[in-house]
Amino acid sequence: MGRRLVILLGLFSMTISPSLVGSAWGAETKELRVCGDPDNLPFSNKKREGFENKIAEVIAKELGAELTYYWWPHQRGMVRRTLKAGQCDVLISVPHGWEPVLWTRPYYRSGYVIVYSKERGLKITSLDDPILKQLKIGVYINSPPAEALAENGIVKNVVGYNLLYDYQQDRPGKIIEDLIAGDIGVAVVWGPVAGYYTRKLNASHLDIVPLQGGGPSIPFTFEFSMGVREGNKALKAQLEGALSKRQTEIQKILEDYGVPLLPLLAKGQFGPVKDQPGQIIYHRD
């Protein structure tokens, strides 16, 4: 999750060089070239085990295209070295409105969650809960929840986890592993990471609660679109058509990976999204 969180925090807003190549997508194209992260579960990996890999398979099938990948870690310089360089044509999920790319309409929305053991009897739903001052809290450094905790004066009892991780250590699931081990009392985690790793670690004793609060300056939820090279309106239109036709199948993939889904906020959605128990509507704008 480390590299993906960098996107969520808007740290990819560095200057991008002008487009080096034109769109490779045309009516005759039968290849969907995806810019994939080689090692970033639950999102993507070279074995195609992530939910973005599964979504890409659905979209390629709908378009009647062969699915191929250009592997590059989703970190600083990613757009310049992938889309802009003409190595690939689509990013499967980017925050809606992310300026370095041309984005489709959003197709899912998720947010940060707070995770703790059911056995503790906690009822925490927001970072304003006074009990947080008495607990050891795990949170990603420089994330929106970390900033919100600092604004609430909660600093000394916070354990920071790196957003950027080494392939051999400090994996995204470490914060959940530490919670299970009792090294921290609660964890504030990006929802897809929490959902995936609690299932992978068979941690059914953990509660995953959507984090309430947030706002325009410190958002806790994000909508996600597919991203293509700026100017590639033909591919954008085809992806939106495929997303519309396969929305139900895509939503099931996200649910199977434990992604906490929230109702979309943007106009022109692909259709109604049924609320799940405990869902809370957030406003990012």
NURO-885985 format. One line per 2 residues: their letters; for each residue z negated, x, y negated of N, C-alpha, C. Coordinates in steps of 0.05 Angstrom, whole numbers, plus 5000, padded with zeros to 4 digits. Layout:
// NURO-885985
a	Z/X/Y/Z/X/Y/Z/X/Y | ...
//
This chain:
// NURO-885985
mg	5000/5016/5024/5000/5000/5000/5000/5017/4975 | 4992/5042/4977/4988/5058/4954/5013/5059/4936
rr	5036/5065/4947/5059/5067/4930/5067/5040/4919 | 5064/5019/4936/5072/4993/4926/5054/4983/4903
lv	5029/4990/4904/5011/4983/4882/5020/4996/4856 | 5032/5019/4858/5042/5032/4833/5062/5014/4819
il	5079/5001/4835/5098/4982/4823/5083/4959/4810 | 5063/4948/4824/5048/4925/4814/5034/4931/4788
lg	5027/4956/4784/5013/4964/4760/5032/4971/4737 | 5057/4968/4742/5077/4974/4721/5080/5003/4715
lf	5073/5021/4734/5075/5049/4729/5103/5060/4734 | 5122/5042/4741/5149/5050/4745/5166/5046/4719
sm	5153/5044/4696/5167/5038/4672/5176/5063/4658 | 5180/5084/4673/5191/5109/4661/5220/5105/4654
ti	5231/5124/4639/5259/5123/4631/5277/5127/4656 | 5296/5110/4659/5315/5112/4681/5342/5120/4670
sp	5355/5140/4682/5381/5149/4672/5402/5127/4675 | 5424/5127/4660/5445/5107/4662/5456/5106/4691
sl	5466/5083/4697/5477/5079/4724/5499/5099/4730 | 5496/5111/4754/5515/5132/4761/5540/5121/4775
vg	5537/5098/4788/5560/5087/4802/5560/5057/4798 | 5583/5045/4804/5586/5016/4802/5576/5002/4827
sa	5578/4976/4828/5570/4961/4851/5588/4966/4875 | 5576/4969/4898/5591/4973/4922/5595/4947/4937
wg	5584/4925/4925/5584/4899/4939/5608/4883/4930 | 5623/4873/4948/5646/4857/4942/5650/4836/4963
ae	5671/4819/4959/5675/4797/4978/5681/4807/5006 | 5694/4830/5007/5701/4841/5033/5679/4857/5047
tk	5657/4862/5032/5636/4879/5043/5622/4866/5066 | 5617/4880/5087/5603/4869/5110/5579/4887/5117
el	5568/4901/5097/5545/4918/5101/5525/4912/5079 | 5500/4907/5087/5478/4903/5068/5462/4929/5069
rv	5464/4945/5047/5450/4971/5046/5423/4967/5032 | 5402/4969/5047/5375/4965/5037/5362/4992/5030
cg	5348/4992/5007/5332/5016/4999/5304/5011/5012 | 5298/5026/5033/5274/5021/5048/5254/5044/5046
dp	5228/5037/5046/5207/5057/5047/5204/5065/5077 | 5205/5091/5083/5204/5099/5112/5177/5097/5125
dn	5155/5094/5109/5128/5094/5121/5109/5080/5103 | 5110/5054/5102/5093/5039/5084/5087/5011/5094
lp	5075/5010/5118/5067/4984/5129/5044/4972/5113 | 5043/4946/5110/5059/4926/5125/5086/4919/5113
fs	5095/4934/5093/5120/4928/5080/5145/4937/5095 | 5146/4963/5101/5170/4974/5113/5165/5000/5126
nk	5180/5006/5147/5180/5033/5159/5206/5038/5174 | 5210/5062/5183/5235/5069/5196/5239/5055/5222
kr	5217/5046/5234/5220/5031/5259/5226/5001/5254 | 5228/4994/5228/5234/4967/5220/5213/4947/5229
eg	5188/4955/5226/5165/4939/5235/5152/4923/5213 | 5160/4927/5188/5147/4914/5165/5159/4886/5159
fe	5145/4871/5143/5155/4844/5137/5180/4845/5120 | 5183/4866/5104/5208/4869/5088/5231/4874/5107
nk	5227/4890/5128/5248/4895/5148/5257/4869/5161 | 5237/4852/5168/5244/4827/5181/5259/4808/5162
ia	5251/4808/5137/5264/4791/5117/5293/4801/5113 | 5296/4828/5112/5323/4839/5109/5341/4831/5132
ev	5330/4830/5156/5346/4821/5179/5356/4792/5176 | 5338/4776/5166/5345/4747/5162/5367/4745/5141
ia	5365/4760/5119/5385/4758/5097/5412/4769/5107 | 5411/4792/5121/5436/4804/5130/5451/4785/5149
ke	5436/4772/5167/5447/4752/5185/5460/4729/5171 | 5446/4719/5150/5457/4697/5135/5482/4705/5120
lg	5484/4730/5111/5507/4739/5096/5530/4749/5115 | 5524/4750/5141/5543/4760/5160/5549/4789/5156
ae	5528/4804/5148/5532/4833/5141/5516/4850/5160 | 5526/4875/5164/5511/4894/5180/5488/4905/5163
lt	5464/4907/5174/5441/4917/5159/5438/4947/5163 | 5439/4962/5141/5435/4991/5142/5414/4998/5121
yy	5402/5022/5124/5381/5031/5106/5386/5058/5094 | 5377/5061/5070/5374/5088/5058/5344/5091/5054
ww	5331/5110/5067/5302/5113/5067/5293/5131/5044 | 5275/5121/5028/5263/5137/5006/5236/5124/4999
ph	5215/5141/4997/5189/5130/4990/5190/5114/4964 | 5177/5092/4963/5177/5075/4939/5155/5085/4920
qr	5163/5105/4906/5145/5117/4886/5161/5125/4862 | 5150/5141/4843/5164/5147/4819/5191/5160/4825
gm	5211/5151/4809/5238/5161/4813/5254/5146/4834 | 5242/5126/4847/5255/5112/4869/5281/5098/4861
vr	5281/5084/4838/5306/5070/4830/5328/5090/4823 | 5321/5111/4809/5340/5131/4801/5353/5144/4826
rt	5337/5149/4846/5347/5163/4870/5359/5144/4891 | 5357/5118/4887/5367/5100/4907/5389/5082/4895
lk	5381/5061/4882/5400/5042/4870/5418/5056/4850 | 5407/5070/4831/5423/5083/4810/5442/5104/4821
ag	5434/5116/4843/5451/5137/4855/5472/5126/4874 | 5471/5099/4878/5490/5087/4895/5485/5091/4925
qc	5461/5099/4932/5455/5103/4960/5450/5077/4975 | 5442/5056/4961/5436/5030/4973/5439/5009/4951
dv	5438/4984/4959/5445/4962/4941/5422/4942/4935 | 5401/4941/4951/5381/4921/4947/5353/4931/4955
li	5334/4924/4938/5305/4927/4944/5295/4899/4953 | 5282/4898/4976/5275/4872/4987/5254/4858/4971
sv	5235/4872/4959/5215/4858/4942/5207/4876/4919 | 5211/4865/4895/5201/4878/4871/5188/4857/4854
ph	5169/4865/4837/5156/4845/4820/5177/4832/4802 | 5177/4805/4801/5196/4790/4785/5194/4798/4756
gw	5216/4805/4744/5216/4814/4716/5215/4844/4713 | 5215/4859/4735/5214/4888/4734/5240/4898/4722
ep	5238/4911/4699/5262/4917/4683/5282/4937/4694 | 5274/4957/4711/5295/4976/4720/5317/4964/4738
vl	5314/4939/4746/5333/4927/4764/5341/4899/4755 | 5363/4889/4767/5370/4861/4763/5357/4845/4786
wt	5340/4826/4779/5324/4813/4800/5335/4784/4806 | 5330/4776/4830/5336/4748/4838/5314/4730/4829
rp	5317/4704/4833/5295/4686/4829/5273/4694/4849 | 5247/4690/4842/5226/4698/4860/5226/4681/4885
yy	5218/4693/4907/5217/4678/4933/5190/4678/4945 | 5171/4694/4935/5143/4690/4944/5124/4701/4922
rs	5099/4693/4924/5079/4701/4905/5053/4706/4920 | 5040/4728/4913/5015/4735/4926/4997/4748/4905
gy	4973/4755/4913/4954/4766/4894/4932/4783/4907 | 4914/4792/4891/4891/4807/4900/4871/4788/4913
vi	4856/4799/4932/4836/4783/4946/4810/4799/4946 | 4788/4786/4951/4763/4799/4955/4754/4794/4984
vy	4747/4816/4998/4742/4814/5027/4713/4822/5033 | 4700/4807/5050/4672/4814/5058/4666/4800/5084
sk	4645/4809/5097/4637/4798/5123/4626/4770/5120 | 4635/4752/5138/4625/4725/5138/4595/4724/5144
er	4585/4744/5159/4557/4745/5167/4538/4749/5143 | 4549/4759/5121/4532/4764/5097/4526/4739/5081
gl	4541/4718/5086/4536/4693/5072/4544/4694/5043 | 4561/4712/5035/4570/4714/5007/4590/4692/5000
ki	4590/4684/4975/4609/4664/4965/4623/4674/4940 | 4632/4699/4941/4644/4711/4917/4673/4703/4915
ts	4681/4693/4891/4708/4686/4887/4720/4700/4862 | 4703/4711/4846/4713/4725/4821/4697/4750/4816
ld	4708/4767/4798/4694/4792/4791/4672/4787/4771 | 4668/4762/4763/4646/4756/4744/4620/4749/4759
dp	4621/4749/4785/4597/4742/4801/4576/4764/4797 | 4552/4757/4788/4532/4778/4783/4523/4793/4807
il	4527/4782/4831/4518/4796/4855/4534/4822/4860 | 4557/4824/4847/4574/4848/4851/4560/4873/4840
kq	4541/4869/4822/4526/4892/4811/4507/4904/4832 | 4502/4888/4853/4484/4897/4874/4497/4907/4899
lk	4524/4907/4900/4539/4914/4924/4556/4938/4919 | 4562/4953/4940/4581/4975/4938/4609/4964/4941
ig	4625/4968/4920/4651/4954/4919/4674/4975/4923 | 4692/4969/4942/4716/4986/4946/4739/4974/4930
vy	4753/4990/4915/4775/4980/4899/4795/5003/4894 | 4820/4996/4891/4840/5017/4885/4838/5027/4857
in	4838/5053/4854/4836/5066/4827/4859/5057/4810 | 4853/5050/4785/4873/5043/4765/4887/5016/4771
sp	4877/5000/4789/4888/4974/4795/4877/4954/4775 | 4890/4930/4772/4880/4910/4754/4851/4902/4760
pa	4843/4898/4786/4814/4892/4791/4796/4915/4782 | 4804/4940/4786/4787/4962/4777/4783/4961/4747
ea	4804/4955/4733/4801/4952/4704/4783/4929/4696 | 4786/4907/4710/4769/4884/4704/4740/4890/4711
la	4734/4903/4732/4707/4911/4739/4695/4929/4717 | 4711/4948/4707/4701/4966/4687/4695/4950/4661
en	4711/4931/4654/4706/4914/4631/4680/4898/4634 | 4673/4892/4659/4648/4877/4664/4624/4896/4667
gi	4629/4922/4662/4607/4941/4664/4599/4949/4692 | 4616/4943/4711/4611/4949/4739/4626/4975/4746
vk	4612/4997/4746/4625/5023/4750/4611/5040/4770 | 4584/5042/4767/4569/5061/4783/4569/5055/4813
nv	4572/5030/4820/4571/5022/4848/4599/5017/4859 | 4619/5028/4846/4647/5025/4854/4657/5050/4869
vg	4670/5045/4892/4682/5067/4907/4712/5065/4904 | 4724/5086/4893/4753/5085/4887/4770/5095/4911
yn	4792/5081/4915/4812/5089/4935/4838/5095/4922 | 4851/5117/4931/4875/5126/4918/4899/5106/4922
ll	4914/5103/4901/4938/5087/4903/4960/5103/4917 | 4962/5128/4912/4982/5145/4925/4968/5160/4948
yd	4979/5156/4971/4965/5167/4995/4983/5187/5009 | 4970/5205/5023/4984/5224/5040/4992/5210/5066
yq	5015/5218/5077/5024/5205/5102/5005/5208/5125 | 4989/5230/5125/4971/5235/5147/4943/5226/5143
qd	4936/5217/5119/4909/5209/5114/4907/5188/5092 | 4884/5176/5089/4880/5156/5068/4901/5134/5069
rp	4905/5123/5093/4925/5101/5096/4916/5077/5081 | 4934/5058/5075/4926/5034/5060/4904/5018/5073
gk	4902/5019/5100/4881/5004/5113/4854/5017/5113 | 4851/5040/5101/4825/5054/5102/4803/5038/5088
ii	4810/5024/5066/4790/5008/5052/4779/4986/5070 | 4796/4975/5087/4787/4954/5106/4770/4967/5128
ed	4779/4991/5137/4764/5005/5158/4736/5012/5148 | 4734/5020/5123/4707/5027/5111/4690/5002/5108
li	4703/4980/5103/4688/4954/5101/4676/4947/5128 | 4693/4949/5148/4684/4943/5176/4661/4961/5184
ag	4663/4987/5176/4643/5007/5184/4617/5004/5168 | 4617/4988/5147/4594/4984/5130/4590/5005/5108
di	4611/5021/5104/4610/5041/5083/4612/5028/5055 | 4624/5005/5053/4624/4989/5028/4616/4961/5035
gv	4607/4946/5015/4598/4919/5020/4619/4898/5016 | 4637/4902/4997/4660/4884/4993/4684/4902/4986
av	4708/4891/4990/4732/4905/4983/4750/4887/4966 | 4761/4897/4945/4780/4883/4928/4807/4895/4934
vw	4824/4880/4947/4848/4891/4960/4873/4875/4953 | 4896/4888/4952/4921/4873/4949/4925/4855/4974
gp	4930/4829/4970/4930/4810/4991/4945/4816/5016 | 4971/4824/5014/4986/4831/5038/4974/4853/5055
va	4961/4873/5042/4948/4894/5056/4924/4884/5071 | 4908/4868/5057/4883/4857/5069/4891/4839/5093
gy	4910/4822/5090/4918/4804/5111/4928/4819/5136 | 4944/4839/5131/4956/4854/5153/4935/4870/5168
yt	4918/4885/5154/4900/4903/5167/4876/4889/5180 | 4868/4866/5169/4846/4852/5182/4856/4841/5209
rk	4881/4834/5211/4893/4825/5236/4896/4848/5255 | 4907/4870/5245/4912/4894/5261/4887/4905/5273
ln	4865/4904/5258/4839/4914/5266/4821/4893/5280 | 4833/4870/5285/4819/4848/5298/4792/4841/5283
as	4794/4842/5257/4770/4837/5241/4767/4808/5233 | 4765/4790/5253/4763/4762/5247/4737/4754/5234
hl	4718/4773/5233/4692/4767/5221/4693/4771/5190 | 4716/4779/5180/4719/4783/5151/4731/4758/5138
di	4720/4752/5115/4731/4731/5098/4750/4743/5078 | 4773/4731/5074/4793/4740/5054/4795/4717/5034
vp	4785/4722/5010/4783/4702/4990/4802/4708/4966 | 4820/4690/4958/4837/4695/4935/4820/4701/4910
lq	4827/4722/4896/4811/4730/4873/4818/4713/4849 | 4799/4698/4839/4803/4681/4815/4801/4698/4790
gg	4812/4688/4769/4811/4701/4743/4837/4716/4737 | 4835/4737/4722/4859/4751/4713/4872/4737/4690
gp	4892/4749/4679/4906/4737/4656/4930/4754/4649 | 4942/4749/4625/4966/4764/4617/4962/4794/4616
si	4939/4802/4607/4934/4831/4603/4925/4845/4629 | 4911/4830/4646/4902/4840/4672/4909/4820/4694
pf	4934/4820/4703/4942/4799/4723/4931/4806/4751 | 4924/4785/4766/4915/4789/4793/4936/4779/4813
tf	4957/4765/4803/4978/4755/4821/5005/4763/4810 | 5024/4764/4829/5052/4772/4822/5072/4756/4838
ef	5094/4750/4825/5116/4738/4840/5136/4760/4847 | 5149/4756/4870/5167/4777/4880/5196/4766/4884
sm	5214/4783/4876/5243/4778/4878/5256/4800/4894 | 5282/4797/4900/5297/4819/4909/5310/4833/4885
gv	5313/4859/4886/5324/4873/4863/5350/4887/4871 | 5370/4885/4853/5396/4899/4856/5402/4916/4832
re	5423/4932/4833/5430/4948/4811/5438/4931/4787 | 5430/4939/4763/5437/4924/4739/5467/4920/4738
gn	5475/4895/4732/5504/4889/4731/5515/4878/4756 | 5501/4881/4779/5512/4872/4805/5506/4842/4809
ka	5518/4826/4792/5513/4797/4793/5524/4784/4818 | 5545/4795/4830/5556/4783/4854/5537/4784/4877
lk	5524/4808/4881/5504/4810/4902/5480/4794/4896 | 5471/4793/4871/5448/4776/4864/5453/4747/4872
aq	5477/4737/4865/5483/4709/4872/5483/4704/4902 | 5494/4723/4917/5495/4720/4946/5467/4721/4958
le	5450/4739/4948/5423/4740/4957/5407/4715/4951 | 5411/4704/4927/5397/4679/4920/5406/4656/4938
ga	5432/4655/4945/5441/4635/4964/5428/4638/4991 | 5427/4662/5000/5414/4667/5027/5385/4661/5026
ls	5371/4669/5005/5342/4663/5002/5337/4633/5003 | 5354/4618/4989/5351/4589/4988/5354/4577/5016
kr	5374/4586/5031/5379/4574/5057/5358/4582/5078 | 5347/4606/5074/5328/4616/5094/5299/4617/5085
qt	5292/4601/5065/5265/4602/5053/5244/4597/5074 | 5248/4576/5090/5228/4569/5110/5223/4592/5130
ei	5245/4604/5139/5242/4626/5158/5228/4650/5145 | 5235/4656/5120/5222/4678/5106/5192/4673/5102
qk	5185/4648/5095/5157/4642/5091/5142/4646/5117 | 5154/4639/5139/5140/4642/5165/5135/4672/5171
il	5155/4689/5164/5151/4718/5168/5127/4727/5152 | 5126/4719/5127/5103/4727/5110/5077/4718/5121
ed	5076/4693/5130/5052/4682/5142/5044/4697/5167 | 5064/4704/5184/5058/4719/5209/5046/4746/5204
yg	5052/4758/5180/5041/4784/5173/5015/4781/5158 | 5005/4757/5154/4980/4753/5141/4981/4754/5111
vp	5005/4752/5099/5008/4753/5070/4996/4728/5058 | 4976/4730/5040/4965/4706/5027/4986/4696/5007
ll	4996/4672/5012/5017/4660/4995/5006/4641/4975 | 5016/4642/4951/5009/4624/4929/5033/4610/4920
pl	5030/4586/4908/5054/4572/4897/5068/4588/4876 | 5095/4587/4877/5111/4600/4856/5106/4586/4829
la	5108/4601/4808/5104/4591/4781/5130/4586/4766 | 5150/4603/4773/5175/4602/4758/5191/4576/4761
kg	5206/4570/4741/5224/4546/4743/5247/4553/4761 | 5260/4532/4772/5283/4537/4789/5276/4548/4815
qf	5253/4540/4826/5245/4550/4853/5265/4539/4873 | 5263/4550/4897/5282/4542/4918/5273/4516/4932
gp	5251/4506/4924/5240/4482/4937/5210/4482/4935 | 5198/4459/4942/5168/4458/4941/5155/4477/4961
vk	5134/4489/4953/5118/4506/4970/5091/4493/4975 | 5085/4487/5000/5061/4473/5006/5037/4491/5002
dq	5017/4480/4988/4992/4495/4984/4978/4498/5011 | 4966/4522/5014/4950/4527/5038/4920/4524/5030
pg	4903/4519/5049/4874/4516/5043/4864/4540/5027 | 4850/4534/5005/4838/4556/4990/4856/4568/4970
qi	4881/4558/4968/4900/4570/4948/4891/4563/4920 | 4895/4581/4902/4889/4577/4874/4913/4585/4857
iy	4921/4568/4839/4944/4575/4822/4935/4592/4799 | 4949/4615/4796/4943/4634/4774/4967/4633/4755
hr	4962/4639/4730/4984/4641/4711/4986/4670/4701 | 5009/4682/4707/5013/4711/4701/5023/4714/4672
d	5038/4694/4662/5050/4697/4635/5031/4689/4613
//
